[in-house]
Amino acid sequence: MLQHTFSHIPGIGRKIETKLWEAGITTWDKWRNPPPIRLSAITRVDAMLTLKSSTTALEDDPSFFTKRLDSSEVWRIFPHFRARTAYLDIETTGLDDSAEITTISLYDGRQVFTYVNGINLHDFVDAIHRYQVIVSYNGKSFDVPVLERFFRIKLNHAQIDLRYVLARLGFKGGLKGCEKKLGMNRGSLDGVDGYFAVLLWQRYRDYNDEKALHTLLAYNIEDTVNLERLAIEAYNRNVMGSPFSEHLFLPFPTPPAMPFHADYDCIERVRRSLSSW
């Protein structure tokens, strides 16, 4: 889809982009000057310069596009840079600035990696720099700023925040809400949320309960792995409205083997403690 995209050019939005497609300008290499539709002189100049830079950026610079696309349009880079993408989710002790990161789950479409406070959390810093794109849900507002503050680093990755991409398609209500609207089922982890994850961490920390940690990691991983399916769902729904949908649709991948599993008894213990408050 990326080479069909013109909406990263200043002055060109979806409506003008559609008019370009209808006039036969369907890919960058078909651009001609003057274009077959009316554009301002400034937009024509910007188009020539942006498309020249786009061809170069296509090799190794996804941020070139995400900086120029609206947050709801960054899905366009997904297939081209998919091999360099990390799906990312973090769990914390709370939402304030003093909160600590408890676990991080990272998935690259092939393998799941987990990082745990007090065990290997700082290994994440080297790991994330192997990728160029971060896919998250609300990561621009939460996960990435928390990671940058906690580790005192700067993550200059291109970002696909599915919160904005899915909202434009009409799917809102948080990650779990979007999953349910799209028919995704979490099984034994249904009903477990961010606050529940805090309690699981507390149980692990206070009682050295490995089952609580494994349940927390299973929840964290589920958040991360589901991002890939949501990214593909959002991509396919977006390209459905384009003239190129027939050859752009992406199949859903087989989910990876889960390295951790939720413990039902542990979940029930935490639920009982919640109901007793």
C-alpha positions in Angstrom: 0.0 0.0 0.0 2.9 2.3 0.7 3.8 2.9 -2.9 0.1 3.7 -3.7 0.2 6.4 -0.9 0.1 10.1 -1.7 -1.5 11.3 1.5 1.9 11.9 3.1 2.5 14.8 0.7 1.6 18.2 2.2 -1.7 19.4 0.8 -2.9 15.9 -0.2 -5.4 14.1 1.9 -7.6 11.0 1.3 -10.0 12.8 -1.0 -7.3 14.2 -3.3 -5.5 10.9 -3.1 -8.6 9.1 -4.4 -8.9 11.5 -7.2 -5.3 10.8 -8.2 -6.0 7.1 -8.2 -9.1 7.6 -10.4 -7.0 9.7 -12.8 -4.5 6.9 -13.2 -1.8 8.1 -10.7 -1.9 4.9 -8.7 1.8 4.5 -7.8 4.7 6.9 -7.2 6.3 6.0 -10.5 3.2 7.1 -12.4 3.3 10.7 -11.1 3.6 13.3 -13.8 3.9 17.0 -13.8 1.5 18.7 -14.3 -0.8 16.1 -12.6 -4.1 15.2 -14.2 -6.1 16.9 -11.4 -5.9 20.5 -10.2 -3.3 21.1 -7.4 -1.7 24.2 -6.2 1.8 25.1 -7.4 3.2 24.6 -3.8 1.6 21.1 -3.6 3.0 20.1 -7.0 6.5 21.1 -5.9 6.1 19.4 -2.5 4.9 16.3 -4.3 8.0 16.1 -6.5 10.3 16.5 -3.5 8.4 14.2 -1.2 8.1 11.4 -3.7 11.8 11.5 -4.5 12.6 11.3 -0.8 10.0 8.5 -0.4 11.8 6.3 -2.8 15.0 6.6 -0.8 13.1 6.2 2.6 11.5 3.0 1.3 14.8 1.2 1.8 15.3 1.8 5.5 13.4 4.7 7.0 9.8 4.0 8.1 9.8 7.1 10.3 10.0 9.3 7.2 6.4 8.1 6.5 5.0 8.0 10.0 6.1 11.6 10.6 4.2 12.7 7.5 1.0 10.6 7.9 -1.8 11.2 10.3 -1.8 8.8 13.3 -4.9 7.1 11.8 -3.1 6.5 8.5 0.2 5.0 9.6 -1.1 1.4 8.9 0.1 2.0 5.4 3.7 1.2 6.3 2.8 -2.1 7.9 3.5 -4.7 5.2 6.6 -3.1 3.8 8.4 -2.9 7.2 6.8 -5.9 8.8 10.0 -7.8 9.1 11.5 -5.0 11.2 8.5 -4.6 13.5 8.1 -5.3 17.2 4.7 -5.6 18.9 5.1 -4.2 22.3 3.2 -4.0 25.6 4.3 -3.2 29.2 2.8 -3.8 32.7 3.5 -1.3 35.5 2.8 -0.9 39.2 0.5 2.1 38.4 -0.2 5.0 36.1 1.7 7.8 37.9 5.2 9.0 37.1 6.7 7.1 40.0 5.3 3.8 38.7 7.8 1.0 37.9 7.7 -1.3 35.0 7.0 -4.9 36.1 7.1 -6.8 32.9 7.5 -6.2 29.2 6.4 -8.4 26.3 7.9 -8.1 22.9 6.8 -10.1 19.8 8.4 -9.8 16.4 6.0 -12.0 14.5 8.1 -15.1 15.0 9.2 -15.2 18.6 8.0 -13.9 22.0 10.4 -12.3 24.4 9.7 -11.3 28.0 11.5 -9.1 30.4 10.8 -9.1 34.2 11.8 -6.5 36.8 14.5 -7.9 39.1 15.4 -10.6 36.5 16.3 -9.4 33.0 14.3 -6.2 32.5 17.3 -4.1 31.3 18.0 -6.6 28.5 15.0 -4.9 26.8 17.1 -1.8 25.9 19.4 -3.8 23.6 16.5 -5.9 22.2 14.2 -3.1 21.1 17.0 -1.5 19.0 17.0 -4.5 16.7 13.7 -3.1 15.3 12.6 0.0 13.4 8.8 -0.1 14.0 6.8 -0.4 17.2 3.2 -1.5 17.1 1.2 -0.8 20.3 -2.2 0.1 21.6 -2.0 3.5 23.2 1.8 3.2 23.2 2.4 6.8 22.0 0.7 8.1 25.1 1.7 5.4 27.7 4.1 2.6 26.9 6.8 4.5 25.0 6.9 7.5 27.3 7.1 5.2 30.3 9.9 3.2 28.7 11.8 6.3 27.8 11.5 7.7 31.4 12.2 4.4 33.2 15.3 3.4 31.1 16.4 7.0 30.4 16.5 6.3 26.7 15.0 7.7 23.5 13.0 5.4 21.2 13.1 6.9 17.8 11.2 4.1 16.2 8.4 4.6 13.7 5.2 3.9 15.6 1.9 2.3 14.6 -0.4 3.1 17.5 -3.5 1.0 16.9 -5.6 3.1 19.2 -5.8 5.7 16.5 -6.0 3.4 13.5 -8.8 1.3 15.0 -10.7 4.4 16.2 -10.9 5.7 12.7 -12.5 2.4 11.7 -15.1 2.8 14.5 -13.4 0.5 17.1 -13.0 2.1 20.5 -13.1 1.1 24.1 -9.5 0.1 24.8 -7.6 -2.9 23.6 -9.9 -5.5 25.2 -13.0 -3.7 23.9 -11.6 -3.7 20.3 -10.7 -7.3 20.6 -14.3 -8.3 21.6 -15.9 -6.2 18.9 -13.6 -8.1 16.4 -14.6 -11.5 17.8 -11.3 -12.2 19.7 -11.6 -14.4 22.8 -9.0 -14.5 25.6 -10.3 -17.7 27.2 -9.1 -18.1 30.8 -7.7 -14.5 30.8 -11.1 -13.0 30.0 -11.8 -10.2 32.5 -8.1 -9.8 33.5 -7.1 -6.2 33.1 -4.4 -3.7 33.9 -5.4 -3.4 37.6 -5.6 -7.2 37.9 -2.0 -7.3 36.5 -0.9 -5.0 39.3 -2.3 -7.4 41.8 -0.7 -10.4 40.2 2.7 -8.6 40.4 2.1 -7.8 44.1 1.3 -11.4 44.8 4.5 -12.5 43.0 6.5 -9.9 44.9 5.0 -10.5 48.4 4.7 -14.3 48.3 7.3 -15.3 45.6 4.4 -16.9 43.8 5.7 -18.1 40.5 2.2 -19.0 39.3 1.2 -15.3 39.7 4.2 -14.2 37.7 3.5 -16.8 34.9 -0.1 -15.6 34.8 1.0 -12.0 34.6 3.4 -12.9 31.8 0.7 -14.9 30.0 -1.6 -11.8 30.2 1.2 -9.5 29.0 2.1 -11.8 26.1 -1.6 -12.0 25.1 -1.8 -8.2 24.8 1.3 -8.2 22.6 0.6 -11.2 20.3 -3.0 -9.9 19.7 -1.5 -6.7 18.4 -0.4 -8.5 15.2 -3.9 -9.8 14.5 -5.4 -6.3 15.2 -2.8 -4.7 12.9 -3.7 -7.1 10.1 -7.4 -6.6 10.7 -7.0 -2.8 10.6 -4.8 -3.0 7.5 -7.3 -5.2 5.6 -10.3 -3.1 6.5 -8.5 0.0 5.3 -7.3 -1.4 2.0 -10.8 -2.8 1.4 -11.9 0.7 0.4 -9.1 1.1 -2.1 -8.8 0.1 -5.8 -6.0 -2.3 -4.8 -7.7 -4.5 -2.2 -7.5 -7.7 -4.4 -3.8 -8.0 -4.2 -3.1 -6.2 -0.9 -5.1 -8.4 1.6 -2.9 -10.0 4.2 -3.7 -13.5 5.7 -3.8 -14.0 9.4 -0.7 -15.8 10.8 -0.7 -18.8 13.1 -0.2 -17.6 16.7 3.1 -18.4 18.3 3.5 -21.1 21.0 2.9 -19.4 24.3 5.8 -19.7 26.7 3.6 -19.0 29.8 0.1 -20.0 30.7 -2.4 -18.5 33.1 -3.1 -20.4 36.3 -6.8 -20.6 36.9 -6.5 -21.0 40.7 -4.3 -18.0 40.9 -6.7 -15.9 39.0 -9.6 -17.0 41.2 -7.6 -16.2 44.4 -7.0 -12.7 43.1 -10.7 -12.3 42.1 -11.8 -13.4 45.6 -9.4 -10.9 47.2 -11.0 -8.2 45.0 -14.6 -9.1 46.0 -13.7 -9.1 49.7 -12.6 -5.4 49.6 
